[in-house]
Amino acid sequence: MDNKENWKRKKKVKADYRKIEEIVLRKFLKWRKVFGKIESERIPTRKIWDYAIDLKETFKLQKRKIYPLFKDKRKEVQNFVNN
């Protein structure tokens, strides 16, 4: 990346930060890179602690409930989702 491209990117990032400062609460601004559009769309760099998760050949994905709900609460949630 040459200096001109780098300058354009920095200009976009600054404009993006101005938008963020209007939206995000002041106490969260120290983490503005998390909220920025440009930073959130880039792929994180690989780290030495990144590793693959190797599943066994016999592994079968099982669909389970995240947490059990009582029948009345389940109906209430279902109504909320449908509406």
PDB file of N, CA, C and O in Angstrom:
ATOM      1  N   MET A   1       0.849  -1.168   0.000  1.00  0.00           N
ATOM      2  CA  MET A   1       0.000   0.000   0.000  1.00  0.00           C
ATOM      3  C   MET A   1       0.902   1.241   0.000  1.00  0.00           C
ATOM      4  O   MET A   1       1.760   1.384   0.872  1.00  0.00           O
ATOM      5  N   ASP A   2       0.713   2.127  -0.965  1.00  0.00           N
ATOM      6  CA  ASP A   2       1.531   3.338  -1.015  1.00  0.00           C
ATOM      7  C   ASP A   2       0.975   4.409  -0.074  1.00  0.00           C
ATOM      8  O   ASP A   2      -0.078   4.227   0.537  1.00  0.00           O
ATOM      9  N   ASN A   3       1.690   5.513   0.033  1.00  0.00           N
ATOM     10  CA  ASN A   3       1.305   6.576   0.976  1.00  0.00           C
ATOM     11  C   ASN A   3      -0.047   7.189   0.650  1.00  0.00           C
ATOM     12  O   ASN A   3      -0.807   7.533   1.555  1.00  0.00           O
ATOM     13  N   LYS A   4      -0.359   7.330  -0.654  1.00  0.00           N
ATOM     14  CA  LYS A   4      -1.626   7.942  -1.047  1.00  0.00           C
ATOM     15  C   LYS A   4      -2.813   7.087  -0.588  1.00  0.00           C
ATOM     16  O   LYS A   4      -3.795   7.606  -0.058  1.00  0.00           O
ATOM     17  N   GLU A   5      -2.705   5.759  -0.800  1.00  0.00           N
ATOM     18  CA  GLU A   5      -3.768   4.848  -0.363  1.00  0.00           C
ATOM     19  C   GLU A   5      -3.885   4.850   1.153  1.00  0.00           C
ATOM     20  O   GLU A   5      -4.990   4.841   1.696  1.00  0.00           O
ATOM     21  N   ASN A   6      -2.761   4.863   1.827  1.00  0.00           N
ATOM     22  CA  ASN A   6      -2.744   4.872   3.278  1.00  0.00           C
ATOM     23  C   ASN A   6      -3.396   6.150   3.808  1.00  0.00           C
ATOM     24  O   ASN A   6      -4.146   6.101   4.783  1.00  0.00           O
ATOM     25  N   TRP A   7      -3.117   7.296   3.174  1.00  0.00           N
ATOM     26  CA  TRP A   7      -3.709   8.564   3.574  1.00  0.00           C
ATOM     27  C   TRP A   7      -5.216   8.538   3.399  1.00  0.00           C
ATOM     28  O   TRP A   7      -5.951   9.009   4.268  1.00  0.00           O
ATOM     29  N   LYS A   8      -5.695   7.981   2.259  1.00  0.00           N
ATOM     30  CA  LYS A   8      -7.133   7.882   2.012  1.00  0.00           C
ATOM     31  C   LYS A   8      -7.810   7.022   3.070  1.00  0.00           C
ATOM     32  O   LYS A   8      -8.892   7.351   3.556  1.00  0.00           O
ATOM     33  N   ARG A   9      -7.156   5.910   3.421  1.00  0.00           N
ATOM     34  CA  ARG A   9      -7.722   5.014   4.430  1.00  0.00           C
ATOM     35  C   ARG A   9      -7.815   5.724   5.778  1.00  0.00           C
ATOM     36  O   ARG A   9      -8.829   5.618   6.469  1.00  0.00           O
ATOM     37  N   LYS A  10      -6.758   6.449   6.154  1.00  0.00           N
ATOM     38  CA  LYS A  10      -6.770   7.176   7.422  1.00  0.00           C
ATOM     39  C   LYS A  10      -7.870   8.224   7.438  1.00  0.00           C
ATOM     40  O   LYS A  10      -8.509   8.439   8.469  1.00  0.00           O
ATOM     41  N   LYS A  11      -8.097   8.878   6.301  1.00  0.00           N
ATOM     42  CA  LYS A  11      -9.150   9.884   6.208  1.00  0.00           C
ATOM     43  C   LYS A  11     -10.523   9.230   6.407  1.00  0.00           C
ATOM     44  O   LYS A  11     -11.383   9.792   7.087  1.00  0.00           O
ATOM     45  N   LYS A  12     -10.732   8.042   5.817  1.00  0.00           N
ATOM     46  CA  LYS A  12     -11.990   7.312   5.984  1.00  0.00           C
ATOM     47  C   LYS A  12     -12.184   6.907   7.440  1.00  0.00           C
ATOM     48  O   LYS A  12     -13.282   7.017   7.985  1.00  0.00           O
ATOM     49  N   VAL A  13     -11.101   6.435   8.065  1.00  0.00           N
ATOM     50  CA  VAL A  13     -11.174   6.003   9.461  1.00  0.00           C
ATOM     51  C   VAL A  13     -11.553   7.182  10.354  1.00  0.00           C
ATOM     52  O   VAL A  13     -12.376   7.030  11.257  1.00  0.00           O
ATOM     53  N   LYS A  14     -10.960   8.363  10.111  1.00  0.00           N
ATOM     54  CA  LYS A  14     -11.289   9.538  10.922  1.00  0.00           C
ATOM     55  C   LYS A  14     -12.758   9.914  10.762  1.00  0.00           C
ATOM     56  O   LYS A  14     -13.423  10.248  11.742  1.00  0.00           O
ATOM     57  N   ALA A  15     -13.267   9.862   9.534  1.00  0.00           N
ATOM     58  CA  ALA A  15     -14.681  10.168   9.301  1.00  0.00           C
ATOM     59  C   ALA A  15     -15.562   9.156  10.007  1.00  0.00           C
ATOM     60  O   ALA A  15     -16.597   9.511  10.572  1.00  0.00           O
ATOM     61  N   ASP A  16     -15.152   7.896   9.975  1.00  0.00           N
ATOM     62  CA  ASP A  16     -15.893   6.826  10.639  1.00  0.00           C
ATOM     63  C   ASP A  16     -15.907   7.055  12.145  1.00  0.00           C
ATOM     64  O   ASP A  16     -16.930   6.825  12.791  1.00  0.00           O
ATOM     65  N   TYR A  17     -14.780   7.507  12.722  1.00  0.00           N
ATOM     66  CA  TYR A  17     -14.712   7.769  14.151  1.00  0.00           C
ATOM     67  C   TYR A  17     -15.652   8.900  14.551  1.00  0.00           C
ATOM     68  O   TYR A  17     -16.254   8.848  15.623  1.00  0.00           O
ATOM     69  N   ARG A  18     -15.787   9.921  13.705  1.00  0.00           N
ATOM     70  CA  ARG A  18     -16.691  11.017  14.026  1.00  0.00           C
ATOM     71  C   ARG A  18     -18.118  10.513  14.137  1.00  0.00           C
ATOM     72  O   ARG A  18     -18.860  10.944  15.019  1.00  0.00           O
ATOM     73  N   LYS A  19     -18.503   9.620  13.268  1.00  0.00           N
ATOM     74  CA  LYS A  19     -19.840   9.042  13.335  1.00  0.00           C
ATOM     75  C   LYS A  19     -19.997   8.234  14.617  1.00  0.00           C
ATOM     76  O   LYS A  19     -21.036   8.288  15.274  1.00  0.00           O
ATOM     77  N   ILE A  20     -18.966   7.494  14.961  1.00  0.00           N
ATOM     78  CA  ILE A  20     -19.003   6.644  16.156  1.00  0.00           C
ATOM     79  C   ILE A  20     -19.179   7.490  17.411  1.00  0.00           C
ATOM     80  O   ILE A  20     -19.944   7.128  18.305  1.00  0.00           O
ATOM     81  N   GLU A  21     -18.481   8.601  17.479  1.00  0.00           N
ATOM     82  CA  GLU A  21     -18.556   9.454  18.666  1.00  0.00           C
ATOM     83  C   GLU A  21     -19.958  10.005  18.883  1.00  0.00           C
ATOM     84  O   GLU A  21     -20.322  10.347  20.008  1.00  0.00           O
ATOM     85  N   GLU A  22     -20.743  10.092  17.824  1.00  0.00           N
ATOM     86  CA  GLU A  22     -22.117  10.551  17.962  1.00  0.00           C
ATOM     87  C   GLU A  22     -23.040   9.435  18.433  1.00  0.00           C
ATOM     88  O   GLU A  22     -24.083   9.705  19.029  1.00  0.00           O
ATOM     89  N   ILE A  23     -22.669   8.194  18.175  1.00  0.00           N
ATOM     90  CA  ILE A  23     -23.542   7.052  18.450  1.00  0.00           C
ATOM     91  C   ILE A  23     -23.187   6.358  19.764  1.00  0.00           C
ATOM     92  O   ILE A  23     -24.065   6.058  20.573  1.00  0.00           O
ATOM     93  N   VAL A  24     -21.910   6.108  19.966  1.00  0.00           N
ATOM     94  CA  VAL A  24     -21.439   5.295  21.093  1.00  0.00           C
ATOM     95  C   VAL A  24     -21.264   6.167  22.334  1.00  0.00           C
ATOM     96  O   VAL A  24     -20.825   7.314  22.245  1.00  0.00           O
ATOM     97  N   LEU A  25     -21.608   5.615  23.476  1.00  0.00           N
ATOM     98  CA  LEU A  25     -21.430   6.325  24.743  1.00  0.00           C
ATOM     99  C   LEU A  25     -19.951   6.638  24.976  1.00  0.00           C
ATOM    100  O   LEU A  25     -19.075   5.872  24.572  1.00  0.00           O
ATOM    101  N   ARG A  26     -19.682   7.763  25.626  1.00  0.00           N
ATOM    102  CA  ARG A  26     -18.313   8.226  25.842  1.00  0.00           C
ATOM    103  C   ARG A  26     -17.442   7.186  26.559  1.00  0.00           C
ATOM    104  O   ARG A  26     -16.260   7.050  26.244  1.00  0.00           O
ATOM    105  N   LYS A  27     -18.016   6.453  27.518  1.00  0.00           N
ATOM    106  CA  LYS A  27     -17.215   5.489  28.283  1.00  0.00           C
ATOM    107  C   LYS A  27     -16.758   4.299  27.435  1.00  0.00           C
ATOM    108  O   LYS A  27     -15.843   3.576  27.830  1.00  0.00           O
ATOM    109  N   PHE A  28     -17.388   4.090  26.272  1.00  0.00           N
ATOM    110  CA  PHE A  28     -17.002   2.988  25.398  1.00  0.00           C
ATOM    111  C   PHE A  28     -16.105   3.426  24.244  1.00  0.00           C
ATOM    112  O   PHE A  28     -15.711   2.592  23.429  1.00  0.00           O
ATOM    113  N   LEU A  29     -15.781   4.687  24.156  1.00  0.00           N
ATOM    114  CA  LEU A  29     -14.988   5.183  23.032  1.00  0.00           C
ATOM    115  C   LEU A  29     -13.561   4.656  23.007  1.00  0.00           C
ATOM    116  O   LEU A  29     -12.922   4.664  21.955  1.00  0.00           O
ATOM    117  N   LYS A  30     -13.055   4.202  24.134  1.00  0.00           N
ATOM    118  CA  LYS A  30     -11.701   3.644  24.104  1.00  0.00           C
ATOM    119  C   LYS A  30     -11.654   2.338  23.310  1.00  0.00           C
ATOM    120  O   LYS A  30     -10.574   1.876  22.941  1.00  0.00           O
ATOM    121  N   TRP A  31     -12.806   1.748  23.050  1.00  0.00           N
ATOM    122  CA  TRP A  31     -12.885   0.539  22.221  1.00  0.00           C
ATOM    123  C   TRP A  31     -13.473   0.860  20.847  1.00  0.00           C
ATOM    124  O   TRP A  31     -14.130   0.010  20.245  1.00  0.00           O
ATOM    125  N   ARG A  32     -13.246   2.072  20.345  1.00  0.00           N
ATOM    126  CA  ARG A  32     -13.885   2.501  19.102  1.00  0.00           C
ATOM    127  C   ARG A  32     -13.517   1.643  17.907  1.00  0.00           C
ATOM    128  O   ARG A  32     -14.279   1.574  16.943  1.00  0.00           O
ATOM    129  N   LYS A  33     -12.370   0.990  17.949  1.00  0.00           N
ATOM    130  CA  LYS A  33     -12.006   0.115  16.828  1.00  0.00           C
ATOM    131  C   LYS A  33     -12.986  -1.044  16.695  1.00  0.00           C
ATOM    132  O   LYS A  33     -13.205  -1.546  15.593  1.00  0.00           O
ATOM    133  N   VAL A  34     -13.560  -1.463  17.778  1.00  0.00           N
ATOM    134  CA  VAL A  34     -14.541  -2.545  17.733  1.00  0.00           C
ATOM    135  C   VAL A  34     -15.803  -2.078  17.022  1.00  0.00           C
ATOM    136  O   VAL A  34     -16.433  -2.846  16.296  1.00  0.00           O
ATOM    137  N   PHE A  35     -16.172  -0.816  17.231  1.00  0.00           N
ATOM    138  CA  PHE A  35     -17.413  -0.291  16.685  1.00  0.00           C
ATOM    139  C   PHE A  35     -17.257   0.291  15.287  1.00  0.00           C
ATOM    140  O   PHE A  35     -18.259   0.496  14.602  1.00  0.00           O
ATOM    141  N   GLY A  36     -16.050   0.562  14.848  1.00  0.00           N
ATOM    142  CA  GLY A  36     -15.825   1.183  13.551  1.00  0.00           C
ATOM    143  C   GLY A  36     -16.205   0.272  12.398  1.00  0.00           C
ATOM    144  O   GLY A  36     -15.972  -0.936  12.450  1.00  0.00           O
ATOM    145  N   LYS A  37     -16.790   0.851  11.357  1.00  0.00           N
ATOM    146  CA  LYS A  37     -17.232   0.084  10.207  1.00  0.00           C
ATOM    147  C   LYS A  37     -16.045  -0.539   9.483  1.00  0.00           C
ATOM    148  O   LYS A  37     -16.068  -1.723   9.149  1.00  0.00           O
ATOM    149  N   ILE A  38     -15.018   0.251   9.243  1.00  0.00           N
ATOM    150  CA  ILE A  38     -13.856  -0.247   8.503  1.00  0.00           C
ATOM    151  C   ILE A  38     -13.155  -1.355   9.286  1.00  0.00           C
ATOM    152  O   ILE A  38     -12.838  -2.405   8.727  1.00  0.00           O
ATOM    153  N   GLU A  39     -12.913  -1.129  10.572  1.00  0.00           N
ATOM    154  CA  GLU A  39     -12.209  -2.129  11.379  1.00  0.00           C
ATOM    155  C   GLU A  39     -13.029  -3.396  11.576  1.00  0.00           C
ATOM    156  O   GLU A  39     -12.480  -4.497  11.626  1.00  0.00           O
ATOM    157  N   SER A  40     -14.353  -3.236  11.687  1.00  0.00           N
ATOM    158  CA  SER A  40     -15.183  -4.419  11.923  1.00  0.00           C
ATOM    159  C   SER A  40     -15.305  -5.296  10.684  1.00  0.00           C
ATOM    160  O   SER A  40     -15.638  -6.476  10.795  1.00  0.00           O
ATOM    161  N   GLU A  41     -15.039  -4.740   9.508  1.00  0.00           N
ATOM    162  CA  GLU A  41     -15.162  -5.520   8.272  1.00  0.00           C
ATOM    163  C   GLU A  41     -13.861  -6.201   7.865  1.00  0.00           C
ATOM    164  O   GLU A  41     -13.874  -7.060   6.984  1.00  0.00           O
ATOM    165  N   ARG A  42     -12.753  -5.845   8.477  1.00  0.00           N
ATOM    166  CA  ARG A  42     -11.493  -6.479   8.092  1.00  0.00           C
ATOM    167  C   ARG A  42     -11.325  -7.797   8.844  1.00  0.00           C
ATOM    168  O   ARG A  42     -11.877  -7.988   9.927  1.00  0.00           O
ATOM    169  N   ILE A  43     -10.567  -8.681   8.257  1.00  0.00           N
ATOM    170  CA  ILE A  43     -10.317  -9.985   8.871  1.00  0.00           C
ATOM    171  C   ILE A  43      -9.171  -9.836   9.869  1.00  0.00           C
ATOM    172  O   ILE A  43      -8.140  -9.253   9.535  1.00  0.00           O
ATOM    173  N   PRO A  44      -9.333 -10.349  11.080  1.00  0.00           N
ATOM    174  CA  PRO A  44      -8.260 -10.252  12.071  1.00  0.00           C
ATOM    175  C   PRO A  44      -7.013 -11.007  11.610  1.00  0.00           C
ATOM    176  O   PRO A  44      -7.109 -12.016  10.911  1.00  0.00           O
ATOM    177  N   THR A  45      -5.861 -10.512  12.004  1.00  0.00           N
ATOM    178  CA  THR A  45      -4.617 -11.182  11.647  1.00  0.00           C
ATOM    179  C   THR A  45      -4.493 -12.484  12.434  1.00  0.00           C
ATOM    180  O   THR A  45      -5.014 -12.615  13.541  1.00  0.00           O
ATOM    181  N   ARG A  46      -3.799 -13.426  11.843  1.00  0.00           N
ATOM    182  CA  ARG A  46      -3.605 -14.716  12.505  1.00  0.00           C
ATOM    183  C   ARG A  46      -2.656 -14.551  13.687  1.00  0.00           C
ATOM    184  O   ARG A  46      -1.699 -13.780  13.625  1.00  0.00           O
ATOM    185  N   LYS A  47      -2.929 -15.272  14.747  1.00  0.00           N
ATOM    186  CA  LYS A  47      -2.106 -15.229  15.950  1.00  0.00           C
ATOM    187  C   LYS A  47      -1.503 -16.607  16.184  1.00  0.00           C
ATOM    188  O   LYS A  47      -1.967 -17.603  15.629  1.00  0.00           O
ATOM    189  N   ILE A  48      -0.475 -16.652  17.004  1.00  0.00           N
ATOM    190  CA  ILE A  48       0.176 -17.939  17.257  1.00  0.00           C
ATOM    191  C   ILE A  48      -0.720 -18.891  18.039  1.00  0.00           C
ATOM    192  O   ILE A  48      -0.523 -20.105  17.998  1.00  0.00           O
ATOM    193  N   TRP A  49      -1.695 -18.352  18.747  1.00  0.00           N
ATOM    194  CA  TRP A  49      -2.585 -19.213  19.533  1.00  0.00           C
ATOM    195  C   TRP A  49      -3.814 -19.663  18.746  1.00  0.00           C
ATOM    196  O   TRP A  49      -4.638 -20.402  19.284  1.00  0.00           O
ATOM    197  N   ASP A  50      -3.964 -19.242  17.489  1.00  0.00           N
ATOM    198  CA  ASP A  50      -5.060 -19.729  16.652  1.00  0.00           C
ATOM    199  C   ASP A  50      -4.794 -21.196  16.304  1.00  0.00           C
ATOM    200  O   ASP A  50      -3.664 -21.569  15.989  1.00  0.00           O
ATOM    201  N   TYR A  51      -5.817 -22.005  16.362  1.00  0.00           N
ATOM    202  CA  TYR A  51      -5.650 -23.413  16.007  1.00  0.00           C
ATOM    203  C   TYR A  51      -6.953 -23.941  15.437  1.00  0.00           C
ATOM    204  O   TYR A  51      -8.027 -23.382  15.657  1.00  0.00           O
ATOM    205  N   ALA A  52      -6.828 -25.027  14.703  1.00  0.00           N
ATOM    206  CA  ALA A  52      -8.002 -25.644  14.091  1.00  0.00           C
ATOM    207  C   ALA A  52      -8.700 -26.543  15.108  1.00  0.00           C
ATOM    208  O   ALA A  52      -8.058 -27.112  15.991  1.00  0.00           O
ATOM    209  N   ILE A  53      -9.993 -26.662  14.977  1.00  0.00           N
ATOM    210  CA  ILE A  53     -10.752 -27.586  15.813  1.00  0.00           C
ATOM    211  C   ILE A  53     -11.076 -28.797  14.955  1.00  0.00           C
ATOM    212  O   ILE A  53     -11.924 -28.744  14.064  1.00  0.00           O
ATOM    213  N   ASP A  54     -10.388 -29.877  15.241  1.00  0.00           N
ATOM    214  CA  ASP A  54     -10.580 -31.099  14.462  1.00  0.00           C
ATOM    215  C   ASP A  54     -11.652 -31.956  15.119  1.00  0.00           C
ATOM    216  O   ASP A  54     -11.516 -32.368  16.271  1.00  0.00           O
ATOM    217  N   LEU A  55     -12.713 -32.217  14.375  1.00  0.00           N
ATOM    218  CA  LEU A  55     -13.797 -33.043  14.882  1.00  0.00           C
ATOM    219  C   LEU A  55     -13.560 -34.491  14.493  1.00  0.00           C
ATOM    220  O   LEU A  55     -12.924 -34.773  13.478  1.00  0.00           O
ATOM    221  N   LYS A  56     -14.068 -35.399  15.293  1.00  0.00           N
ATOM    222  CA  LYS A  56     -13.931 -36.820  14.982  1.00  0.00           C
ATOM    223  C   LYS A  56     -14.835 -37.169  13.808  1.00  0.00           C
ATOM    224  O   LYS A  56     -15.848 -36.511  13.572  1.00  0.00           O
ATOM    225  N   GLU A  57     -14.462 -38.197  13.087  1.00  0.00           N
ATOM    226  CA  GLU A  57     -15.239 -38.650  11.927  1.00  0.00           C
ATOM    227  C   GLU A  57     -16.661 -39.032  12.335  1.00  0.00           C
ATOM    228  O   GLU A  57     -17.595 -38.878  11.547  1.00  0.00           O
ATOM    229  N   THR A  58     -16.827 -39.524  13.546  1.00  0.00           N
ATOM    230  CA  THR A  58     -18.138 -40.000  14.003  1.00  0.00           C
ATOM    231  C   THR A  58     -19.006 -38.892  14.601  1.00  0.00           C
ATOM    232  O   THR A  58     -20.134 -39.151  15.019  1.00  0.00           O
ATOM    233  N   PHE A  59     -18.496 -37.669  14.645  1.00  0.00           N
ATOM    234  CA  PHE A  59     -19.238 -36.569  15.249  1.00  0.00           C
ATOM    235  C   PHE A  59     -20.483 -36.242  14.428  1.00  0.00           C
ATOM    236  O   PHE A  59     -20.421 -36.116  13.205  1.00  0.00           O
ATOM    237  N   LYS A  60     -21.619 -36.107  15.124  1.00  0.00           N
ATOM    238  CA  LYS A  60     -22.866 -35.699  14.495  1.00  0.00           C
ATOM    239  C   LYS A  60     -23.422 -34.526  15.294  1.00  0.00           C
ATOM    240  O   LYS A  60     -23.550 -34.597  16.516  1.00  0.00           O
ATOM    241  N   LEU A  61     -23.744 -33.463  14.596  1.00  0.00           N
ATOM    242  CA  LEU A  61     -24.294 -32.287  15.242  1.00  0.00           C
ATOM    243  C   LEU A  61     -25.670 -32.609  15.810  1.00  0.00           C
ATOM    244  O   LEU A  61     -26.520 -33.166  15.115  1.00  0.00           O
ATOM    245  N   GLN A  62     -25.884 -32.260  17.065  1.00  0.00           N
ATOM    246  CA  GLN A  62     -27.156 -32.533  17.709  1.00  0.00           C
ATOM    247  C   GLN A  62     -27.852 -31.211  17.991  1.00  0.00           C
ATOM    248  O   GLN A  62     -27.266 -30.303  18.580  1.00  0.00           O
ATOM    249  N   LYS A  63     -29.084 -31.112  17.574  1.00  0.00           N
ATOM    250  CA  LYS A  63     -29.859 -29.906  17.821  1.00  0.00           C
ATOM    251  C   LYS A  63     -30.456 -29.995  19.223  1.00  0.00           C
ATOM    252  O   LYS A  63     -31.215 -30.912  19.536  1.00  0.00           O
ATOM    253  N   ARG A  64     -30.099 -29.033  20.050  1.00  0.00           N
ATOM    254  CA  ARG A  64     -30.576 -29.025  21.430  1.00  0.00           C
ATOM    255  C   ARG A  64     -31.052 -27.635  21.790  1.00  0.00           C
ATOM    256  O   ARG A  64     -30.696 -26.649  21.144  1.00  0.00           O
ATOM    257  N   LYS A  65     -31.854 -27.574  22.821  1.00  0.00           N
ATOM    258  CA  LYS A  65     -32.313 -26.285  23.330  1.00  0.00           C
ATOM    259  C   LYS A  65     -31.164 -25.620  24.085  1.00  0.00           C
ATOM    260  O   LYS A  65     -30.368 -26.282  24.752  1.00  0.00           O
ATOM    261  N   ILE A  66     -31.102 -24.321  23.962  1.00  0.00           N
ATOM    262  CA  ILE A  66     -30.054 -23.590  24.655  1.00  0.00           C
ATOM    263  C   ILE A  66     -30.256 -23.693  26.158  1.00  0.00           C
ATOM    264  O   ILE A  66     -29.321 -23.967  26.911  1.00  0.00           O
ATOM    265  N   TYR A  67     -31.473 -23.471  26.571  1.00  0.00           N
ATOM    266  CA  TYR A  67     -31.831 -23.650  27.972  1.00  0.00           C
ATOM    267  C   TYR A  67     -33.318 -23.979  28.035  1.00  0.00           C
ATOM    268  O   TYR A  67     -34.096 -23.475  27.224  1.00  0.00           O
ATOM    269  N   PRO A  68     -33.719 -24.811  28.980  1.00  0.00           N
ATOM    270  CA  PRO A  68     -35.123 -25.212  29.052  1.00  0.00           C
ATOM    271  C   PRO A  68     -36.012 -24.067  29.552  1.00  0.00           C
ATOM    272  O   PRO A  68     -35.613 -23.283  30.414  1.00  0.00           O
ATOM    273  N   LEU A  69     -37.216 -23.990  28.996  1.00  0.00           N
ATOM    274  CA  LEU A  69     -38.207 -23.012  29.432  1.00  0.00           C
ATOM    275  C   LEU A  69     -39.473 -23.736  29.856  1.00  0.00           C
ATOM    276  O   LEU A  69     -39.794 -24.811  29.350  1.00  0.00           O
ATOM    277  N   PHE A  70     -40.181 -23.130  30.787  1.00  0.00           N
ATOM    278  CA  PHE A  70     -41.480 -23.663  31.143  1.00  0.00           C
ATOM    279  C   PHE A  70     -42.436 -23.438  29.974  1.00  0.00           C
ATOM    280  O   PHE A  70     -42.215 -22.571  29.129  1.00  0.00           O
ATOM    281  N   LYS A  71     -43.487 -24.227  29.944  1.00  0.00           N
ATOM    282  CA  LYS A  71     -44.419 -24.202  28.820  1.00  0.00           C
ATOM    283  C   LYS A  71     -45.008 -22.803  28.575  1.00  0.00           C
ATOM    284  O   LYS A  71     -45.086 -22.356  27.431  1.00  0.00           O
ATOM    285  N   ASP A  72     -45.416 -22.124  29.636  1.00  0.00           N
ATOM    286  CA  ASP A  72     -46.004 -20.789  29.463  1.00  0.00           C
ATOM    287  C   ASP A  72     -44.976 -19.772  28.952  1.00  0.00           C
ATOM    288  O   ASP A  72     -45.308 -18.920  28.129  1.00  0.00           O
ATOM    289  N   LYS A  73     -43.755 -19.856  29.427  1.00  0.00           N
ATOM    290  CA  LYS A  73     -42.696 -18.959  28.953  1.00  0.00           C
ATOM    291  C   LYS A  73     -42.351 -19.258  27.489  1.00  0.00           C
ATOM    292  O   LYS A  73     -42.098 -18.338  26.711  1.00  0.00           O
ATOM    293  N   ARG A  74     -42.342 -20.530  27.117  1.00  0.00           N
ATOM    294  CA  ARG A  74     -42.058 -20.931  25.749  1.00  0.00           C
ATOM    295  C   ARG A  74     -43.094 -20.350  24.792  1.00  0.00           C
ATOM    296  O   ARG A  74     -42.743 -19.868  23.715  1.00  0.00           O
ATOM    297  N   LYS A  75     -44.388 -20.394  25.186  1.00  0.00           N
ATOM    298  CA  LYS A  75     -45.452 -19.823  24.372  1.00  0.00           C
ATOM    299  C   LYS A  75     -45.272 -18.311  24.236  1.00  0.00           C
ATOM    300  O   LYS A  75     -45.461 -17.750  23.157  1.00  0.00           O
ATOM    301  N   GLU A  76     -44.911 -17.671  25.323  1.00  0.00           N
ATOM    302  CA  GLU A  76     -44.701 -16.228  25.316  1.00  0.00           C
ATOM    303  C   GLU A  76     -43.558 -15.851  24.359  1.00  0.00           C
ATOM    304  O   GLU A  76     -43.679 -14.900  23.587  1.00  0.00           O
ATOM    305  N   VAL A  77     -42.482 -16.580  24.414  1.00  0.00           N
ATOM    306  CA  VAL A  77     -41.344 -16.342  23.521  1.00  0.00           C
ATOM    307  C   VAL A  77     -41.742 -16.593  22.072  1.00  0.00           C
ATOM    308  O   VAL A  77     -41.394 -15.812  21.187  1.00  0.00           O
ATOM    309  N   GLN A  78     -42.462 -17.670  21.829  1.00  0.00           N
ATOM    310  CA  GLN A  78     -42.903 -18.016  20.476  1.00  0.00           C
ATOM    311  C   GLN A  78     -43.800 -16.920  19.902  1.00  0.00           C
ATOM    312  O   GLN A  78     -43.655 -16.551  18.737  1.00  0.00           O
ATOM    313  N   ASN A  79     -44.726 -16.398  20.712  1.00  0.00           N
ATOM    314  CA  ASN A  79     -45.592 -15.292  20.279  1.00  0.00           C
ATOM    315  C   ASN A  79     -44.763 -14.048  19.935  1.00  0.00           C
ATOM    316  O   ASN A  79     -45.036 -13.361  18.951  1.00  0.00           O
ATOM    317  N   PHE A  80     -43.760 -13.776  20.751  1.00  0.00           N
ATOM    318  CA  PHE A  80     -42.898 -12.627  20.502  1.00  0.00           C
ATOM    319  C   PHE A  80     -42.140 -12.783  19.180  1.00  0.00           C
ATOM    320  O   PHE A  80     -42.043 -11.833  18.402  1.00  0.00           O
ATOM    321  N   VAL A  81     -41.614 -13.962  18.933  1.00  0.00           N
ATOM    322  CA  VAL A  81     -40.859 -14.223  17.700  1.00  0.00           C
ATOM    323  C   VAL A  81     -41.770 -14.138  16.482  1.00  0.00           C
ATOM    324  O   VAL A  81     -41.375 -13.593  15.451  1.00  0.00           O
ATOM    325  N   ASN A  82     -42.962 -14.662  16.588  1.00  0.00           N
ATOM    326  CA  ASN A  82     -43.890 -14.652  15.448  1.00  0.00           C
ATOM    327  C   ASN A  82     -44.393 -13.255  15.113  1.00  0.00           C
ATOM    328  O   ASN A  82     -44.687 -12.961  13.954  1.00  0.00           O
ATOM    329  N   ASN A  83     -44.494 -12.394  16.121  1.00  0.00           N
ATOM    330  CA  ASN A  83     -44.999 -11.021  15.884  1.00  0.00           C
ATOM    331  C   ASN A  83     -43.868 -10.119  15.650  1.00  0.00           C
ATOM    332  O   ASN A  83     -44.066  -8.924  15.430  1.00  0.00           O
TER     333      ASN A  83
END
